[in-house]
């Protein structure tokens, strides 16, 4: 039954009777249960939590509203489907309230699938797109460094995640940790994580801020909505385009986001990511110590093996005196016969020398010399006439050339009374008509005397008159001849 309505304002006191908080909360609870004793809802599952006591707590939501729900332990095994994040389901149950928290919820009795939720469907489409581009291929994933010197962590600086990672790395491996603080929930989370990844990849080796050898993107567990920034397409492409190996540690082991598929390694928890990124120094020291001990033992076994083989070979060999005794005996026999052998060999060579020397005489050397001398005398007799004839022919040819040279000598006509007229440029004047009036010429005579003259106006282009017969003149020109013109 519902709680009775408050009394009329016309009561004695003039005010309604006050209710206690419990009375009002339980009155509302009964009202909800009476009015909505059976409802059928369709929505997307979110914040699904399987409690250790066997109950399942969840949230049903659509585009504009959300309602909490619970499945009691006895009903969980009767459900048709196992509640999971992002599933779209149709549930039946009753609406009730939780008085201690002033919240209303639906107590679910049945659950059946109604299709994939909107968020899950969107994620599957994006996942198929990136997989088609090859961003999930194992061949493109980079190997993690075995012993990193610098580890870059991208996470919230105030949560328990960063403390777990730092504590785990400090226990395992002495290295430097560079933290890039970001928000890991909400609309700005994806952009800040992208900027952190790009910033780490843009660092230069040897700069003021060390470039990490490996990156860890970490966040604690949460609902699908809380982890949704890590399903961002831009973030996935930024992770794939980076050059530093990256480990994704987003959520718990059952949580899966898009960044897990494009990262080089996925860790179930942030602590596991720290373990993946760093080796254990104590284990490495123990390994090195064990390898050193094994090497020492192997070397000892090798030495013992070689010593045993030498000892075995020593037993198989004969004693040194036995080996040398036969050689000493042979040496004694040979050395005893050495003197007689040398004398016999010298006598044999002496006999050969006497036999050869008996055949040698000076005539053997003189006879070839006489033959060569006769040949040289015969050749000399034949060569002398030929040389004399050739010398006569060359002398005659030289005399002919000398006469030819004298006949073409340009100074010979001057000796016979001729003179040579030349212009100022040195060219010879062959005809008087070729001279111009006033032109200066040089005249050379047979006595090597040269005179200068100037052509007067009597020249010109008219041909010269025919010369009259001249009387015989002496060959030698008169030294007082003077200017001809």
C-alpha positions as CSV (number, residue, x, y, z in Angstrom):
1,X,0.0,0.0,0.0
2,X,1.1,3.5,-0.6
3,X,1.8,6.0,2.1
4,X,-1.3,8.2,3.0
5,X,-1.3,11.6,1.6
6,X,-0.2,14.5,3.8
7,X,-3.0,16.2,5.7
8,X,-4.7,19.3,4.4
9,X,-3.0,22.6,4.9
10,X,-6.0,23.5,7.1
11,X,-4.7,21.5,10.0
12,X,-4.5,22.9,13.5
13,X,-1.0,24.1,13.0
14,X,-1.8,25.4,9.5
15,X,1.2,23.3,8.0
16,X,1.5,19.8,6.5
17,X,2.8,17.1,8.8
18,X,6.5,16.6,8.4
19,X,7.8,13.3,7.0
20,X,11.1,11.8,8.1
21,X,13.6,11.1,5.4
22,X,13.2,7.4,5.7
23,X,9.4,7.6,5.5
24,X,9.6,9.6,2.3
25,X,12.3,7.4,0.7
26,X,10.4,4.2,1.4
27,X,7.1,5.8,0.3
28,X,8.8,6.7,-3.1
29,X,10.2,3.1,-3.3
30,X,6.7,1.6,-2.9
31,X,5.2,4.0,-5.3
32,X,7.8,3.1,-8.0
33,X,7.5,-0.6,-7.4
34,X,3.6,-0.4,-7.6
35,X,3.6,1.8,-10.7
36,X,6.4,0.0,-12.5
37,X,6.2,-3.5,-11.3
38,X,7.0,-4.8,-14.7
39,X,8.9,-2.9,-17.4
40,X,10.7,-3.9,-20.6
41,X,13.7,-1.7,-21.6
42,X,16.0,-1.6,-24.5
43,X,19.4,0.0,-24.2
44,X,23.2,-0.3,-24.4
45,X,25.1,-1.9,-21.5
46,X,27.8,0.2,-19.8
47,X,29.8,0.0,-16.6
48,X,29.3,-3.7,-16.3
49,X,30.7,-5.0,-13.1
50,X,30.7,-8.7,-12.0
51,X,30.9,-8.4,-8.2
52,X,32.7,-11.0,-6.1
53,X,29.4,-11.8,-4.3
54,X,27.9,-13.0,-7.6
55,X,25.7,-9.9,-8.3
56,X,26.1,-8.0,-11.6
57,X,25.9,-4.2,-11.6
58,X,25.5,-2.3,-14.8
59,X,24.0,0.8,-16.5
60,X,21.5,0.9,-19.4
61,X,21.7,3.9,-21.6
62,X,20.7,5.5,-24.9
63,X,21.5,8.7,-26.6
64,X,19.9,11.0,-23.9
65,X,19.5,9.1,-20.6
66,X,20.9,6.3,-18.5
67,X,19.5,4.1,-15.7
68,X,21.4,1.9,-13.2
69,X,20.6,-1.8,-13.1
70,X,21.3,-4.9,-11.0
71,X,21.1,-8.6,-11.6
72,X,20.9,-10.6,-8.4
73,X,23.1,-13.6,-8.0
74,X,20.2,-16.1,-8.4
75,X,19.2,-14.6,-11.8
76,X,22.7,-14.3,-13.4
77,X,22.8,-18.0,-14.4
78,X,19.3,-17.8,-16.0
79,X,20.2,-14.9,-18.3
80,X,20.4,-15.7,-22.1
81,X,23.6,-13.7,-22.6
82,X,26.5,-12.7,-20.4
83,X,26.4,-8.9,-19.8
84,X,29.4,-7.2,-21.6
85,X,30.4,-3.6,-22.3
86,X,28.7,-2.1,-25.4
87,X,26.1,-4.7,-26.0
88,X,22.6,-3.6,-26.9
89,X,20.0,-5.7,-25.0
90,X,16.3,-5.9,-24.1
91,X,15.7,-6.5,-20.4
92,X,12.7,-7.0,-18.2
93,X,12.3,-6.3,-14.5
94,X,10.9,-3.9,-12.0
95,X,11.8,-0.3,-11.1
96,X,12.8,0.3,-7.5
97,X,14.9,2.7,-5.6
98,X,17.9,2.5,-3.3
99,X,16.9,4.6,-0.3
100,X,20.4,5.0,1.1
101,X,21.5,6.7,-2.1
102,X,18.3,8.3,-3.3
103,X,18.8,6.5,-6.6
104,X,16.4,4.5,-8.7
105,X,17.3,1.4,-10.6
106,X,15.9,-1.6,-12.4
107,X,16.1,-5.1,-11.0
108,X,16.7,-7.2,-14.1
109,X,15.1,-10.6,-14.3
110,X,15.6,-11.5,-18.0
111,X,18.1,-10.3,-20.6
112,X,18.3,-11.0,-24.3
113,X,20.5,-9.5,-27.0
114,X,19.1,-6.7,-29.2
115,X,22.1,-6.2,-31.5
116,X,25.5,-4.5,-31.1
117,X,25.5,-1.2,-29.3
118,X,26.1,2.1,-31.1
119,X,29.5,2.6,-29.6
120,X,30.6,-0.9,-30.2
121,X,29.4,-0.8,-33.8
122,X,31.3,2.4,-34.4
123,X,34.4,0.9,-32.9
124,X,34.1,-2.2,-35.0
125,X,33.8,-0.1,-38.2
126,X,36.8,1.9,-37.3
127,X,38.8,-1.2,-36.4
128,X,37.9,-2.8,-39.7
129,X,39.0,0.3,-41.6
130,X,42.4,0.5,-39.8
131,X,43.0,-3.2,-40.2
132,X,42.3,-2.9,-43.9
133,X,45.1,-0.2,-44.1
134,X,47.5,-2.7,-42.5
135,X,48.0,-0.8,-39.2
136,X,47.4,-4.0,-37.2
137,X,50.0,-6.1,-39.1
138,X,52.5,-7.8,-36.9
139,X,55.3,-7.1,-39.5
140,X,55.2,-3.4,-38.8
141,X,55.4,-3.6,-35.0
142,X,58.8,-2.6,-33.7
143,X,60.8,-4.8,-31.2
144,X,61.2,-3.5,-27.7
145,X,64.7,-2.6,-26.6
146,X,66.3,-5.1,-24.3
147,X,67.9,-2.6,-21.9
148,X,66.4,0.9,-22.2
149,X,68.3,3.8,-20.8
150,X,65.3,6.2,-20.8
151,X,61.6,5.2,-20.4
152,X,58.9,7.7,-21.4
153,X,55.5,7.4,-19.6
154,X,52.3,9.1,-20.8
155,X,49.7,9.1,-18.1
156,X,48.0,11.2,-15.4
157,X,50.6,12.5,-12.9
158,X,48.1,12.3,-10.0
159,X,46.8,8.7,-10.2
160,X,48.0,5.5,-8.7
161,X,49.1,4.3,-12.2
162,X,52.2,6.5,-12.3
163,X,53.2,5.4,-8.8
164,X,52.9,1.7,-9.7
165,X,55.0,2.2,-12.8
166,X,57.7,4.1,-11.1
167,X,57.9,1.7,-8.2
168,X,58.0,-1.3,-10.5
169,X,60.8,0.2,-12.7
170,X,62.8,1.3,-9.6
171,X,62.7,-2.3,-8.3
172,X,63.7,-3.9,-11.6
173,X,66.0,-1.7,-13.7
174,X,68.1,1.5,-12.9
175,X,67.0,3.9,-15.7
176,X,65.7,7.4,-16.2
177,X,61.9,7.9,-16.4
178,X,60.5,10.9,-18.2
179,X,56.7,11.5,-17.5
180,X,54.6,13.5,-19.9
181,X,51.5,14.5,-17.9
182,X,48.1,14.2,-19.7
183,X,44.4,13.8,-18.8
184,X,43.3,10.2,-19.4
185,X,39.5,10.8,-19.5
186,X,37.2,13.2,-21.2
187,X,37.1,15.0,-24.6
188,X,40.7,16.4,-24.3
189,X,42.4,13.1,-23.4
190,X,42.9,11.9,-27.0
191,X,44.4,15.2,-28.2
192,X,46.8,15.4,-25.2
193,X,48.0,11.8,-25.6
194,X,48.6,12.5,-29.4
195,X,50.6,15.6,-28.5
196,X,52.7,13.6,-26.0
197,X,53.5,10.9,-28.4
198,X,54.5,13.4,-31.1
199,X,56.5,15.4,-28.6
200,X,58.5,12.3,-27.5
201,X,59.2,11.3,-31.1
202,X,60.3,14.8,-32.0
203,X,63.1,14.8,-29.3
204,X,66.6,14.7,-30.7
205,X,69.2,12.3,-29.2
206,X,71.6,14.2,-27.0
207,X,69.3,17.1,-26.3
208,X,68.5,18.7,-23.0
209,X,65.5,16.3,-22.6
210,X,66.6,12.8,-23.2
211,X,64.9,10.9,-26.0
212,X,63.1,7.8,-24.6
213,X,64.0,4.3,-25.9
214,X,60.5,3.1,-25.2
215,X,57.1,4.7,-24.4
216,X,54.3,3.5,-22.1
217,X,50.7,4.9,-22.5
218,X,49.0,3.9,-19.2
219,X,45.5,4.4,-17.6
220,X,43.6,2.5,-15.0
221,X,40.4,0.6,-15.5
222,X,37.0,2.2,-16.2
223,X,33.8,2.0,-18.2
224,X,33.6,2.1,-22.0
225,X,32.9,5.8,-21.8
226,X,35.9,6.4,-19.6
227,X,38.2,4.5,-21.9
228,X,36.6,5.8,-25.1
229,X,39.3,8.5,-25.8
230,X,41.8,5.6,-26.5
231,X,39.5,4.4,-29.3
232,X,40.2,7.7,-31.2
233,X,41.2,7.3,-34.9
234,X,43.7,10.2,-34.8
235,X,45.4,8.6,-31.7
236,X,45.6,5.3,-33.4
237,X,47.3,6.8,-36.5
238,X,49.7,8.8,-34.3
239,X,50.8,5.6,-32.5
240,X,51.3,3.8,-35.8
241,X,53.3,6.7,-37.2
242,X,55.7,7.0,-34.2
243,X,59.3,5.7,-34.4
244,X,59.7,4.9,-30.7
245,X,58.4,1.5,-29.6
246,X,55.2,1.9,-27.6
247,X,53.4,-0.3,-25.0
248,X,49.7,0.3,-24.4
249,X,48.5,-0.3,-20.8
250,X,44.9,1.1,-20.9
251,X,42.4,-0.4,-18.5
252,X,42.5,-3.8,-16.9
253,X,43.1,-7.2,-18.6
254,X,39.5,-7.5,-19.9
255,X,39.5,-4.0,-21.3
256,X,40.4,-3.6,-25.0
257,X,40.8,-0.3,-26.9
258,X,41.9,0.6,-30.4
259,X,45.3,1.7,-29.2
260,X,46.0,-1.8,-28.1
261,X,45.9,-3.1,-31.7
262,X,48.2,-0.4,-33.2
263,X,50.8,-0.4,-30.4
264,X,53.9,-2.5,-30.6
265,X,52.9,-4.4,-27.4
266,X,49.8,-4.6,-25.2
267,X,50.1,-4.9,-21.5
268,X,47.2,-6.1,-19.3
269,X,48.0,-3.6,-16.6
270,X,50.3,-0.6,-16.1
271,X,52.5,-2.7,-13.8
272,X,52.8,-5.4,-16.5
273,X,53.8,-2.6,-19.0
274,X,56.7,-1.6,-16.7
275,X,57.8,-5.2,-16.5
276,X,57.7,-5.5,-20.3
277,X,59.7,-2.3,-20.8
278,X,62.5,-3.1,-18.4
279,X,64.6,-6.2,-17.6
280,X,65.4,-7.3,-14.0
281,X,68.9,-6.2,-13.1
282,X,69.3,-8.9,-10.5
283,X,68.3,-11.5,-13.0
284,X,70.8,-10.2,-15.6
285,X,73.6,-10.2,-12.9
286,X,72.7,-13.7,-12.0
287,X,72.6,-14.7,-15.7
288,X,76.1,-13.1,-16.2
289,X,77.4,-14.8,-13.1
290,X,76.0,-18.2,-14.2
291,X,77.4,-17.8,-17.7
292,X,80.8,-16.9,-16.2
293,X,80.7,-20.0,-14.0
294,X,79.6,-22.2,-17.0
295,X,82.4,-20.7,-19.1
296,X,84.9,-21.5,-16.3
297,X,83.6,-25.0,-16.0
298,X,83.7,-25.5,-19.7
299,X,87.3,-24.2,-19.9
300,X,88.3,-26.6,-17.1
301,X,86.7,-29.5,-18.8
302,X,88.5,-28.6,-22.0
303,X,91.8,-28.4,-20.3
304,X,91.2,-31.8,-18.5
305,X,90.2,-33.3,-21.8
306,X,93.4,-32.1,-23.6
307,X,95.5,-33.3,-20.6
308,X,94.0,-36.7,-20.8
309,X,94.5,-36.9,-24.6
310,X,98.2,-35.9,-24.2
311,X,98.7,-38.5,-21.5
312,X,97.1,-41.2,-23.7
313,X,99.3,-40.2,-26.6
314,X,102.3,-40.3,-24.3
315,X,101.6,-43.9,-23.4
316,X,101.4,-44.8,-27.0
317,X,104.7,-43.2,-27.9
318,X,108.1,-45.0,-27.6
319,X,110.7,-43.8,-25.2
320,X,113.1,-41.1,-26.5
321,X,116.3,-43.2,-26.1
322,X,114.7,-46.0,-28.2
323,X,113.9,-43.5,-30.9
324,X,117.4,-42.0,-30.9
325,X,119.4,-45.2,-30.6
326,X,118.9,-46.4,-34.2
327,X,119.8,-42.9,-35.6
328,X,122.9,-42.8,-33.4
329,X,124.0,-46.1,-34.7
330,X,123.5,-45.1,-38.3
331,X,125.3,-41.8,-37.7
332,X,128.4,-43.7,-36.3
333,X,128.6,-46.0,-39.3
334,X,128.3,-43.2,-41.8
335,X,130.8,-41.0,-40.0
336,X,133.3,-43.9,-40.0
337,X,133.1,-44.2,-43.8
338,X,133.2,-40.5,-44.5
339,X,137.0,-40.1,-44.7
340,X,137.5,-42.9,-47.1
341,X,134.6,-41.7,-49.2
342,X,136.0,-38.1,-49.4
343,X,139.5,-39.4,-50.5
344,X,137.9,-41.7,-53.1
345,X,135.8,-38.9,-54.5
346,X,138.8,-36.5,-54.7
347,X,140.9,-39.1,-56.6
348,X,138.1,-39.7,-59.1
349,X,137.8,-35.9,-59.7
350,X,141.6,-35.7,-60.1
351,X,141.6,-38.4,-62.8
352,X,138.8,-36.6,-64.7
353,X,140.8,-33.4,-64.6
354,X,143.9,-35.0,-66.0
355,X,141.9,-36.6,-68.7
356,X,140.3,-33.3,-69.8
357,X,143.6,-31.4,-69.5
358,X,145.4,-33.7,-71.8
359,X,143.0,-32.6,-74.6
360,X,143.5,-28.9,-74.1
361,X,146.3,-26.9,-75.9
362,X,146.9,-23.2,-77.1
363,X,146.3,-24.3,-80.7
364,X,142.6,-24.9,-79.8
365,X,142.2,-21.2,-79.0
366,X,144.5,-19.8,-81.8
367,X,142.9,-21.6,-84.7
368,X,139.5,-19.8,-84.3
369,X,141.3,-16.5,-84.0
370,X,143.1,-17.0,-87.2
371,X,139.9,-17.9,-89.0
372,X,138.2,-14.7,-87.8
373,X,141.2,-12.6,-88.8
374,X,141.2,-13.9,-92.4
375,X,137.5,-13.2,-92.7
376,X,138.0,-9.6,-91.5
377,X,140.9,-9.1,-94.0
378,X,138.7,-10.3,-96.9
379,X,135.9,-8.0,-95.9
380,X,138.2,-5.0,-95.7
381,X,139.6,-5.7,-99.2
382,X,136.1,-5.6,-100.7
383,X,134.8,-2.6,-98.7
384,X,137.7,-0.1,-99.6
385,X,136.9,0.2,-103.4
386,X,133.2,0.5,-102.8
387,X,133.8,3.2,-100.2
388,X,136.0,5.1,-102.6
389,X,133.4,4.9,-105.4
390,X,130.7,6.2,-103.2
391,X,132.9,9.1,-102.0
392,X,133.5,10.1,-105.6
393,X,129.8,10.1,-106.4
394,X,129.0,12.3,-103.4
395,X,131.8,14.7,-104.3
396,X,130.5,15.1,-107.9
397,X,127.0,15.7,-106.5
398,X,128.3,18.3,-104.1
399,X,130.2,20.2,-106.9
400,X,127.0,20.2,-109.0
401,X,125.0,21.6,-106.2
402,X,127.7,24.3,-105.6
403,X,127.4,25.4,-109.2
404,X,123.7,25.5,-109.0
405,X,123.9,27.6,-105.9
406,X,126.2,30.1,-107.6
407,X,124.0,30.4,-110.7
408,X,120.9,31.3,-108.6
409,X,122.8,33.7,-106.2
410,X,121.0,37.1,-106.4
411,X,124.3,38.9,-105.9
412,X,125.9,37.6,-109.1
413,X,124.1,40.0,-111.5
414,X,125.3,42.9,-109.5
415,X,128.9,41.9,-110.1
416,X,128.2,42.0,-113.9
417,X,127.1,45.7,-113.8
418,X,123.4,45.4,-112.8
419,X,121.7,47.2,-110.0
420,X,118.7,46.2,-107.9
421,X,115.9,48.7,-107.2
422,X,113.7,48.1,-104.2
423,X,110.9,50.1,-102.6
424,X,110.7,51.2,-99.1
425,X,108.9,48.0,-98.0
426,X,111.8,45.9,-99.5
427,X,109.9,44.6,-102.6
428,X,111.9,44.6,-105.9
429,X,110.9,46.9,-108.7
430,X,110.8,44.9,-112.0
431,X,109.3,47.7,-114.3
432,X,109.9,51.4,-114.2
433,X,106.2,52.0,-115.1
434,X,105.2,50.6,-111.9
435,X,106.9,53.5,-110.0
436,X,104.8,56.4,-108.9
437,X,106.0,60.0,-109.0
438,X,107.7,61.1,-105.8
439,X,108.1,57.5,-104.6
440,X,111.3,56.7,-102.8
441,X,113.4,53.8,-103.9
442,X,116.7,52.2,-102.9
443,X,119.4,51.2,-105.5
444,X,122.0,48.6,-104.7
445,X,125.2,48.2,-106.9
446,X,127.8,45.4,-107.2
447,X,130.2,47.1,-104.8
448,X,127.5,46.7,-102.1
449,X,126.9,50.5,-102.1
450,X,123.2,51.5,-101.7
451,X,121.8,54.8,-102.9
452,X,118.5,56.4,-102.2
453,X,116.5,58.1,-105.0
454,X,113.1,59.8,-105.5
455,X,111.0,59.3,-108.7
456,X,110.3,62.6,-110.5
457,X,107.2,63.4,-112.7
458,X,108.8,62.0,-115.8
459,X,107.5,58.6,-114.7
460,X,103.8,57.9,-114.7
461,X,101.8,55.3,-116.4
462,X,103.2,55.9,-119.9
463,X,105.3,53.0,-121.2
464,X,109.0,53.8,-121.4
465,X,110.6,54.6,-124.8
466,X,112.5,51.9,-126.5
467,X,116.1,52.0,-125.4
468,X,118.8,52.9,-127.9
469,X,121.6,50.6,-128.5
470,X,124.2,51.3,-125.9
471,X,127.9,51.1,-126.3
472,X,129.8,48.5,-124.7
473,X,130.5,49.3,-121.1
474,X,133.0,47.9,-118.7
475,X,131.7,45.3,-116.3
476,X,132.7,47.2,-113.3
477,X,130.3,50.2,-112.7
478,X,131.8,53.6,-112.4
479,X,131.8,54.8,-108.8
480,X,130.9,58.4,-110.0
481,X,127.7,57.3,-111.8
482,X,125.3,59.1,-109.4
483,X,121.6,59.3,-109.6
484,X,120.1,57.5,-112.7
485,X,117.0,59.6,-112.6
